Amino acid sequence: MTYHFSIPDMSCGHCVKAVTSAIAEVDPKAETAVDLTTKTATVESALPAEALGKAIETAGYAATLSD
C-alpha cells in the first residue's frame, strides 16, 4: 500500500532523516519519500498505516494520514 502522511513539525534536513530512519526501523523494505517543502511523507509499505504513523510519532513528529 502507498500512504501519504502530513508531518507539519518537520523543519530541516535532520527532521527528514529522522522520519526516514523511523520508518526504516519498522519496515526496512519500505520505500519512503519525504518532502520538506510540503511537509509530507509518501511511504510504500506492507505494514498498516497505523504502524508507520506510530513510528513517525515515536521519532517525535505528529503525523496524520492524508489522501
Stockholm file with secondary structure:
# STOCKHOLM 1.0

chainA/1-67         MTYHFSIPDMSCGHCVKAVTSAIAEVDPKAETAVDLTTKTATVESALPAEALGKAIETAGYAATLSD
#=GR chainA/1-67 SS CEEEEECTTCCSHHHHHHHHHHHHHHCTTCEEEEETTTTEEEEECSSCHHHHHHHHHHTTCCCEEEC
#=GC SS_cons        CEEEEECTTCCSHHHHHHHHHHHHHHCTTCEEEEETTTTEEEEECSSCHHHHHHHHHHTTCCCEEEC
//
